[in-house]
């Protein structure tokens, strides 16, 4: 079970050390989990931290932290009806942003650009959890919009850490770590033939419970999936080209469907020599959206008697909204949610000459979160089985990066940086510490190597 948040104030703060100022834009299921985890890491490492949360709904932000109220003495909640004045540093926001070290976008990907521009004025670093990638420019350039600010960030000595979380985020870091190790030997005969990432999002409950916003779920899963084939981005039909994958701790293989997600572009940018890259997803929530799609309930057609209303819009209006944290915790306590499992497994297909013949092996790297009921009674109670690993993975990766920079060894950590970049730039001691912390926060790691001929 994750460590409970200490109620004592920081020893370092008592010695008069200036606290690190972390700003959150928005505060929901993932943001609240990040804040709690950052607080726990700060307490463990005796680093004083204070938080400012800018949100249109401070009452909802407090409710998302309802099991972590002892942290409120180091959090300032600021109501922001409109974020534009904040991004422009209109008074009194200029005063409230003073001394900011890191800005975290826990709201919408559309805020990534304005957040980076704000951080450039402040000389701060930024973190986002996802990219605004479903547009023609990203598909044409295969680059996230955040890269527009790369040169300015480098000139300012700041970093924008993008696509943090569990998937994307920690998946990029773990894959990047192994890929950099494989390529470090500079073996001319070694070839990475493909990278395939498989995601499991499975929940067993008596009610329909979305682990994230149903609107986001529909938009992401109903997009035309893309894959990299022969180095080119190729679009597929939704829910086509499925595969079976057996995750650790699962009794049966799970049907997996191609998904257009950040890892696809991020891995392609980091390792352009790999000609085949795919991201797949499956599980109970994916099957629900697949059923809606196949029943034409995500159709853009208008209703016969309502030309102003599409079938998809009607379905979205009828879907249950995301449950609030107190309801999620109640579902866990009363057994409505019986179990849940999130996992990510990457398979890297590697070919090289061994002795007199060429052999191909598949290297597997992955993580698994299946101790969901362990959140009962913890500060994280009320998180979903997706928001919890997303939050703690983002917080752990961010914390160790900041601590590396605080030690004066982060000169190369500037510009737009992904998990793959950090896997190369952080020392092995930090990478090992990240792995140990993941396990301490109930994220299991797994891996192995097998002969490709056995697949």
matplotlib code that plots the C-alpha trace (Angstrom):
import matplotlib.pyplot as plt

x = [0.0, 1.4, 2.8, 0.4, 1.1, 3.0, 1.2, 4.3, 5.7, 9.0, 12.2, 13.9, 11.3, 11.8, 15.5, 14.5, 15.2, 13.2, 10.4, 10.3, 7.2, 5.1, 2.1, -0.8, -3.0, -6.3, -6.7, -8.5, -7.9, -4.4, -3.3, -4.4, -2.5, 0.6, 0.4, 0.1, 3.0, 5.2, 4.5, 5.4, 8.7, 9.5, 8.9, 11.0, 13.9, 13.6, 12.9, 10.4, 7.7, 4.7, 1.9, -0.4, -3.4, -5.1, -8.6, -12.1, -13.5, -11.4, -14.2, -13.8, -10.0, -10.3, -12.7, -10.2, -7.8, -10.4, -8.3, -5.2, -6.4, -3.3, -1.6, -3.8, -1.4, 1.1, -1.4, -2.9, -6.1, -6.8, -10.0, -9.4, -12.6, -10.6, -7.0, -6.0, -5.2, -3.1, -1.1, -0.6, 0.5, -2.2, -2.2, -2.6, -1.4, 2.1, 2.5, 1.1, 3.5, 6.5, 9.3, 7.7, 10.0, 7.6, 4.2, 2.2, -0.7, -3.3, -6.1, -6.2, -3.5, -4.7, -3.0, 0.5, 1.6, 0.3, 1.8, 5.3, 5.1, 4.3, 7.1, 9.6, 8.7, 9.1, 12.3, 10.4, 10.1, 6.8, 5.2, 2.2, 0.4, -0.6, -0.3, -2.8, -2.0, -5.2, -4.6, -3.3, -0.1, 1.0, 0.1, 2.1, 5.2, 5.1, 6.1, 4.1, 3.2, 5.4, 8.5, 7.7, 9.1, 12.2, 14.7, 13.3, 13.4, 17.0, 18.0, 16.2, 17.8, 14.4, 12.8, 9.3, 8.8, 6.0, 3.7, 4.4, 2.3, 2.2, 1.4, 2.6, 5.4, 6.9, 6.4, 8.6, 11.2, 11.4, 11.5, 14.0, 16.2, 16.5, 16.8, 19.7, 21.4, 21.0, 22.3, 25.2, 27.3, 27.2, 27.0, 26.8, 25.0, 22.4, 19.0, 15.9, 13.2, 10.1, 8.7, 5.2, 3.5, 0.5, -1.8, -4.4, -7.2, -9.5, -12.0, -14.5, -17.4, -21.2, -21.6, -20.3, -17.3, -15.0, -11.5, -11.2, -13.5, -16.0, -15.7, -11.9, -12.3, -14.6, -12.4, -9.2, -10.5, -12.7, -9.9, -8.5, -5.5, -2.1, 1.0, 4.6, 5.3, 8.5, 9.1, 5.8, 2.7, -0.2, -3.8, -6.0, -9.7, -10.9, -10.8, -9.1, -5.9, -6.4, -3.9, -4.0, -1.6, -1.1, -0.2, 1.4, -1.2, -3.9, -5.4, -6.2, -4.9, -6.6, -7.7, -5.6, -6.5, -4.2, -4.3, -3.0, -1.3, 1.7, 4.2, 3.9, 5.3, 7.6, 9.3, 9.5, 11.2, 13.7, 14.5, 13.8, 15.8, 13.1, 10.8, 7.9, 6.3, 2.8, 0.7, -2.2, -4.9, -7.5, -9.6, -13.2, -13.3, -12.0, -14.6, -17.4, -16.3, -15.9, -19.5, -20.8, -18.8, -20.0, -23.6, -23.1, -23.7, -20.7, -22.0, -21.8, -25.2, -28.0, -31.2, -34.3, -36.3, -33.3, -31.1, -29.1, -28.2, -25.9, -26.2, -22.8, -23.7, -26.9, -24.9, -22.3, -25.1, -26.5, -23.2, -22.5, -20.1, -16.8, -17.6, -16.3, -13.5, -15.8, -18.1, -15.1, -13.9, -17.4, -17.5, -14.2, -15.4, -18.8, -17.4, -19.1, -15.6, -14.3, -10.9, -9.0, -5.7, -3.6, -0.6, 1.8, 4.1, 6.6, 8.1, 11.4, 12.3, 16.1, 18.1, 21.8, 24.5, 25.4, 28.2, 27.5, 23.8, 21.4, 19.1, 16.1, 15.0, 12.1, 12.9, 9.9, 9.8, 6.7, 4.8, 1.7, -0.7, -3.1, -3.2, -6.1, -8.0, -4.9, -5.8, -8.7, -7.8, -4.8, -4.4, -5.1, -8.5, -10.9, -8.3, -9.2, -7.0, -5.7, -5.3, -3.3, -0.5, -0.6, -0.1, 2.6, 4.6, 4.5, 5.5, 8.3, 9.8, 9.5, 10.9, 14.1, 14.7, 14.3, 16.6, 19.2, 18.9, 19.0, 22.3, 23.8, 24.1, 21.2, 23.0, 21.7, 18.1, 16.8, 14.3, 11.5, 12.2, 10.3, 10.7, 13.0, 15.3, 15.4, 16.3, 19.4, 20.3, 19.7, 22.5, 21.9, 21.8, 18.7, 17.1, 17.5, 16.1, 13.1, 12.5, 12.7, 10.2, 7.8, 7.8, 7.5, 4.3, 2.9, 3.8, 5.4, 8.0, 8.6, 10.7, 12.5, 14.0, 12.8, 13.6, 11.4, 11.0, 8.9, 6.3]
y = [0.0, 3.5, 5.3, 7.6, 11.3, 12.5, 15.0, 16.7, 19.8, 19.6, 19.5, 21.3, 24.0, 24.4, 25.1, 28.1, 26.5, 28.2, 25.8, 24.7, 26.2, 23.9, 25.3, 23.2, 24.4, 22.5, 19.7, 16.5, 12.8, 12.8, 16.2, 15.4, 12.1, 13.9, 16.4, 13.8, 11.7, 14.8, 15.6, 12.1, 12.2, 15.7, 14.6, 11.5, 13.5, 16.4, 18.9, 21.7, 22.1, 24.4, 24.2, 26.6, 25.2, 27.4, 26.1, 27.3, 25.1, 25.1, 23.2, 20.3, 20.5, 20.1, 17.3, 15.4, 15.7, 14.7, 12.0, 14.1, 17.2, 17.3, 18.7, 21.7, 23.8, 23.7, 24.3, 27.6, 27.1, 30.0, 30.4, 31.2, 31.8, 32.3, 31.1, 33.7, 36.4, 33.8, 33.0, 36.7, 37.2, 39.9, 41.0, 39.4, 36.3, 37.8, 37.9, 34.4, 32.9, 34.4, 31.9, 29.2, 26.3, 24.0, 24.4, 21.3, 21.2, 19.0, 20.4, 20.3, 19.6, 22.9, 24.7, 23.2, 26.1, 29.0, 27.2, 27.0, 30.7, 31.6, 29.4, 31.1, 34.5, 33.0, 30.9, 27.8, 24.3, 22.7, 19.3, 18.1, 14.8, 14.5, 16.3, 17.9, 15.5, 14.9, 17.6, 17.9, 19.6, 16.9, 14.2, 16.0, 16.9, 13.9, 16.4, 17.5, 21.2, 21.7, 21.5, 24.9, 26.2, 24.1, 26.8, 29.4, 26.9, 26.1, 29.7, 30.3, 27.3, 25.7, 22.4, 21.3, 17.7, 16.4, 13.4, 12.4, 9.7, 6.0, 5.6, 7.8, 8.7, 5.8, 3.6, 5.9, 6.0, 2.2, 1.6, 4.4, 3.0, -0.4, 1.0, 3.3, 0.3, -1.8, 1.0, 2.0, -0.8, 0.6, -3.0, -2.7, -6.1, -5.3, -4.2, -3.3, -4.5, -3.3, -1.9, -2.9, -1.6, -3.4, -1.7, -3.4, -1.4, -3.8, -3.4, -5.8, -4.0, -4.1, -0.6, 1.1, 3.0, 5.0, 5.3, 8.6, 11.1, 9.2, 12.0, 11.6, 7.8, 8.1, 10.6, 8.6, 5.1, 6.1, 7.9, 6.2, 4.3, 4.8, 2.7, 3.2, 0.8, 1.0, 4.3, 5.8, 6.7, 4.5, 5.0, 1.9, 1.4, 1.6, -1.7, -3.5, -5.4, -6.8, -9.1, -11.3, -10.6, -12.4, -10.0, -11.2, -12.1, -12.5, -16.0, -15.5, -13.4, -10.0, -8.8, -5.7, -3.0, -0.5, 3.0, 6.3, 7.5, 9.7, 6.9, 6.2, 9.6, 9.9, 6.6, 7.4, 10.7, 9.2, 6.1, 6.9, 3.8, 1.5, 1.0, -0.7, 0.9, 0.1, 0.9, -1.4, -1.3, -3.7, -4.6, -4.1, -0.3, -0.7, -3.4, -1.1, 1.7, -0.9, -2.1, 1.5, 2.0, -1.2, -0.4, 2.9, 4.8, 6.9, 8.0, 11.6, 11.1, 13.4, 12.1, 11.9, 14.4, 16.4, 17.7, 19.7, 16.6, 13.7, 10.1, 10.5, 13.7, 12.0, 9.0, 11.2, 13.1, 9.9, 8.3, 8.3, 11.0, 10.3, 9.5, 11.8, 10.5, 9.9, 7.7, 5.8, 5.1, 3.9, 1.6, 0.1, -0.3, -1.9, -4.3, -2.7, -2.6, -6.1, -5.8, -3.7, -4.2, -1.7, -3.0, -1.9, -4.3, -3.3, -5.9, -4.9, -7.3, -7.4, -9.2, -9.7, -12.2, -14.8, -17.3, -18.1, -17.4, -14.5, -14.8, -12.7, -12.3, -10.4, -8.3, -7.5, -4.5, -3.7, -2.5, -3.6, -2.1, -4.6, -3.6, -1.2, -2.1, -1.2, 2.5, 2.1, 4.2, 5.8, 9.5, 8.3, 6.8, 7.9, 7.6, 5.4, 2.4, 4.5, 7.9, 6.4, 4.9, 7.8, 10.2, 8.4, 7.6, 11.2, 12.4, 9.9, 10.6, 14.4, 14.3, 12.4, 14.7, 17.8, 16.3, 15.6, 19.2, 20.5, 18.6, 20.8, 18.0, 18.9, 21.2, 19.1, 19.0, 21.9, 22.2, 19.8, 16.5, 13.2, 10.0, 8.6, 11.7, 11.3, 7.7, 8.8, 11.9, 10.7, 8.6, 4.9, 5.6, 7.8, 5.2, 2.5, 4.9, 5.5, 1.8, 1.3, 4.1, 2.6, -0.6, 1.2, 2.9, -0.5, -0.4, -3.8, -4.1, -7.1, -8.1, -10.9, -12.1, -15.0, -16.5, -14.9, -18.3, -19.4, -16.7]
z = [0.0, -0.8, 2.2, 3.9, 3.6, 6.7, 8.8, 10.1, 8.5, 6.6, 8.7, 5.9, 5.9, 9.6, 8.9, 6.7, 3.3, 0.6, -0.5, -4.1, -5.7, -7.9, -9.8, -11.1, -13.9, -13.2, -10.6, -11.2, -10.7, -12.1, -10.8, -7.3, -7.4, -8.7, -5.9, -3.2, -4.6, -5.0, -1.4, -0.2, -2.2, -0.9, 2.7, 2.2, 0.7, 3.1, 0.3, 1.2, -1.4, -1.6, -4.2, -5.9, -7.7, -10.3, -11.1, -12.1, -9.3, -6.1, -4.3, -6.8, -6.4, -2.6, -3.1, -5.3, -2.3, 0.3, 1.8, 1.8, 3.8, 5.9, 2.8, 2.7, 4.8, 1.9, -0.9, -2.1, -4.1, -6.5, -8.4, -12.0, -14.0, -17.2, -17.7, -20.3, -17.7, -15.8, -18.9, -19.5, -15.8, -15.2, -11.5, -9.0, -10.9, -11.3, -7.6, -7.1, -9.7, -8.1, -7.5, -9.6, -10.3, -12.2, -13.9, -14.4, -16.9, -15.2, -17.4, -21.2, -23.9, -25.5, -22.6, -23.3, -25.6, -23.4, -20.3, -22.0, -23.0, -19.4, -18.1, -20.5, -18.9, -15.4, -16.1, -15.0, -16.3, -17.4, -17.4, -19.5, -19.5, -23.1, -26.5, -28.8, -31.6, -33.5, -36.2, -39.7, -38.7, -36.3, -38.8, -41.5, -39.4, -37.0, -34.3, -31.3, -31.1, -28.0, -30.3, -31.6, -28.3, -28.3, -29.3, -26.9, -24.0, -24.8, -24.9, -21.6, -20.0, -19.3, -20.1, -21.1, -20.0, -22.3, -22.3, -18.7, -17.0, -17.2, -20.9, -22.4, -20.1, -18.1, -21.2, -23.2, -20.4, -20.0, -23.8, -24.3, -21.5, -23.2, -26.7, -25.7, -24.1, -27.3, -29.5, -27.2, -28.4, -32.0, -33.4, -37.1, -37.4, -34.7, -36.0, -34.1, -36.4, -34.5, -31.3, -30.3, -27.2, -25.7, -23.1, -20.9, -19.3, -17.6, -14.8, -13.3, -11.7, -11.3, -12.8, -16.0, -14.6, -17.0, -15.7, -17.5, -19.2, -21.5, -24.0, -24.1, -24.3, -27.3, -29.1, -28.6, -29.4, -32.3, -34.1, -37.1, -35.6, -37.1, -37.2, -38.5, -41.3, -43.4, -41.6, -42.8, -40.8, -42.0, -41.1, -40.4, -39.9, -36.2, -34.4, -37.3, -37.4, -33.9, -32.1, -29.0, -26.2, -22.9, -20.1, -16.8, -14.1, -16.7, -17.2, -20.9, -23.8, -24.4, -27.8, -28.7, -31.2, -32.9, -31.2, -32.3, -29.1, -28.2, -27.9, -31.7, -32.7, -29.7, -30.4, -34.1, -33.4, -30.9, -33.0, -36.7, -37.8, -36.4, -39.4, -37.6, -34.5, -33.2, -30.1, -29.2, -26.5, -25.1, -22.1, -20.9, -21.5, -25.0, -25.8, -24.6, -27.0, -29.8, -29.2, -29.5, -32.7, -34.3, -33.5, -35.3, -32.1, -32.8, -36.2, -37.3, -39.0, -37.8, -36.3, -38.7, -36.6, -35.3, -38.1, -35.5, -33.4, -34.4, -33.2, -31.6, -29.7, -28.4, -27.1, -25.5, -23.7, -22.3, -21.2, -17.5, -16.5, -14.6, -11.0, -8.4, -6.0, -3.1, -5.2, -6.6, -3.1, -2.1, -5.1, -3.9, -0.3, -1.1, -3.7, -6.7, -8.2, -7.7, -9.5, -12.0, -13.8, -15.9, -17.7, -20.4, -22.2, -24.9, -27.2, -29.0, -31.8, -32.2, -34.9, -34.8, -36.0, -33.4, -34.3, -37.9, -38.2, -37.7, -34.7, -33.7, -30.1, -28.5, -25.5, -23.3, -20.9, -18.9, -15.9, -14.1, -11.6, -10.0, -6.3, -6.8, -3.6, -1.7, -2.1, 0.4, 3.4, 1.7, 0.6, -2.9, -2.2, -4.9, -7.7, -10.7, -11.6, -14.5, -12.8, -9.9, -12.0, -14.3, -11.4, -9.5, -12.7, -13.7, -10.2, -9.8, -13.2, -12.6, -9.0, -9.9, -12.9, -10.7, -8.0, -10.7, -11.8, -8.2, -7.7, -10.5, -13.0, -15.3, -17.8, -20.7, -19.5, -21.6, -24.5, -25.1, -23.5, -23.5, -21.5, -24.2, -23.8, -20.0, -20.4, -22.2, -20.2, -16.6, -15.0, -14.3, -10.6, -11.2, -13.5, -10.8, -8.2, -10.4, -10.7, -7.0, -6.4, -8.9, -7.0, -3.7, -5.0, -6.1, -9.8, -10.6, -13.3, -15.5, -18.5, -20.3, -23.5, -25.7, -29.0, -31.8, -33.4, -30.3, -30.8]

ax = plt.figure().add_subplot(projection="3d")
ax.plot(x, y, z, "-o")
ax.set_aspect("equal")
plt.show()
